[in-house]
Amino acid sequence: MENFALRYWLMKSEPDVYGWDDLERDGSGVWDGVRNHLAKNNLAAMEVGDQAFFYHSNIGREIVGIVEIVEAGMTDPTDETGKWAAVRVKPKTKLPNTVTLKEVKAEPRLAEMQLVKLSRLSVCEIKPDEWSVVLAMAGV
């Protein structure tokens, strides 16, 4: 029997380029275009069934929903070199209340979160206890 442990992530997208509503409309989407090595490693570490917060960057700066990884281990289709990673996600649930970056930074239990510590990172790993805190903040 496999020892499967669900992992959690946070994925940033600019809502004026591709936001939560776009993903809901499309039903699923390929998370591509990432050109940071740590973010690439995070994408490459994702497994089918993992969950991620969908974060609106630049405009809003808030966690708005949860997506599920439905295809992992992909090569980024926008990358001609073949060295960058991608995954396919589908929307799972829109959060009852968004959680802003300001609220995350004000919560002491989230002080070590990659979203706070590595603010420019577009794909962050989220620890299980951080996931639970954010869900509580969102009213889930």
Secondary structure, 3 states (H helix, E strand, C coil): CCCCCCCEEEEEECHHHHCHHHHHHHCCEEECCCCCHHHHHHHHHCCCCCEEEEEECCCCCEEEEEEEEEEEEEECCCCCCCCCEEEEEEEEEEEEEEEEHHHHHHCHHHCCCHHHHCCCCCEEEECHHHHHHHHHHCCC
